[in-house]
């Protein structure tokens, strides 16, 4: 059984199902039975979802990948997950930060949890499912050419729009975190 912390000992499947039922506008054509069947085939994915939940991400299904058919599970907390803030972008940036280094990096934390940072397109998809990051911002996957020059990208929602900004990858702020994406193969995507 995969239980979650944060004051609850409920199995992560129950927490996810409750959130799924409370937010039907997020899911597109994904139904709970399909997701439950995928967990039966890939039970280790529940560890990643539990880690997302334990760090304040409030994961939920936001639809299906149009190309692969995978079910998309994303952090849907209203603001950047509280347990994933004040981090620089990646470990390379962390090593370069000599004074006042943060406690870690977004990319390393995502890897440890078994999820990926959202791409810009995925972040924009999330924003079609609700309004997120009205007071915070989130690192997103940086294109290699930006990262090679020492930069990284982050997004936020203000004034009814999604904005993409740049910053040095070694920077970190109390109001900047990151959101994760987990791609779950569905029965229709397993041949893809």
Long-range contacts (C-beta under 8 A, 24 or more apart in sequence): 2-46, 2-47, 2-49, 2-50, 3-50, 4-50, 4-53, 4-54, 5-53, 5-54, 6-53, 6-54, 6-56, 12-46, 12-49, 12-50, 12-53, 13-39, 13-46, 15-53, 16-49, 16-53, 16-59, 16-60, 19-58, 19-59, 19-60, 19-76, 20-60, 20-61, 23-60, 23-76, 23-130, 25-129, 25-130, 26-60, 26-61, 26-62, 26-63, 26-76, 26-129, 26-130, 27-60, 27-61, 27-62, 27-63, 28-62, 28-63, 28-64, 29-63, 29-64, 30-61, 30-63, 30-64, 30-71, 30-186, 34-71, 34-186, 34-187, 35-61, 35-71, 35-184, 37-187, 38-71, 38-184, 38-185, 38-186, 38-187, 41-185, 42-184, 42-185, 44-114, 45-114, 45-182, 45-184, 47-114, 48-113, 48-114, 48-115, 48-180, 48-182, 49-73, 49-182, 51-112, 51-113, 51-114, 51-115, 52-81, 52-113, 52-115, 52-180, 52-182, 54-83, 55-81, 55-82, 55-83, 55-84, 55-113, 56-81, 56-82, 56-83, 56-84, 57-81, 57-83, 57-84, 57-179, 57-180, 59-180, 59-182, 62-125, 62-126, 62-129, 63-125, 63-129, 64-186, 65-183, 65-189, 67-192, 68-183, 68-189, 68-192, 69-186, 69-188, 69-189, 69-192, 70-183, 70-184, 70-185, 70-186, 70-189, 71-183, 71-184, 71-185, 71-186, 72-122, 72-125, 72-181, 72-182, 72-183, 72-184, 73-181, 73-182, 73-183, 73-184, 74-118, 74-122, 74-126, 74-179, 74-180, 74-181, 74-182, 75-179, 75-180, 76-126, 76-129, 76-130, 76-132, 77-132, 78-131, 78-132, 78-134, 79-132, 79-133, 79-134, 79-135, 79-136, 80-133, 80-136, 80-137, 80-138, 80-175, 80-176, 80-177, 80-178, 80-179, 81-177, 81-178, 81-179, 82-177, 84-109, 84-177, 84-178, 85-136, 85-173, 85-174, 85-175, 85-176, 85-177, 86-172, 86-173, 86-174, 86-176, 86-177, 87-139, 87-172, 87-176, 87-177, 87-178, 88-169, 88-170, 88-171, 88-172, 89-139, 89-142, 89-147, 89-152, 89-169, 89-170, 89-171, 90-147, 90-152, 90-169, 92-169, 93-152, 93-168, 93-169, 93-170, 94-170, 96-170, 97-170, 102-172, 106-139, 106-177, 106-178, 109-178, 110-178, 110-180, 113-180, 114-182, 115-180, 115-181, 115-182, 116-141, 116-180, 116-181, 116-182, 116-183, 117-141, 117-178, 117-179, 117-180, 117-181, 118-178, 118-179, 118-180, 118-181, 120-153, 120-155, 120-164, 122-181, 123-155, 123-162, 123-179, 124-162, 126-179, 127-157, 127-162, 131-157, 132-157, 132-179, 133-157, 134-158, 135-175, 136-175, 136-176, 136-177, 137-165, 137-173, 137-175, 137-176, 137-177, 138-176, 138-177, 138-178, 138-179, 139-176, 139-177, 139-178, 140-164, 140-178, 142-169
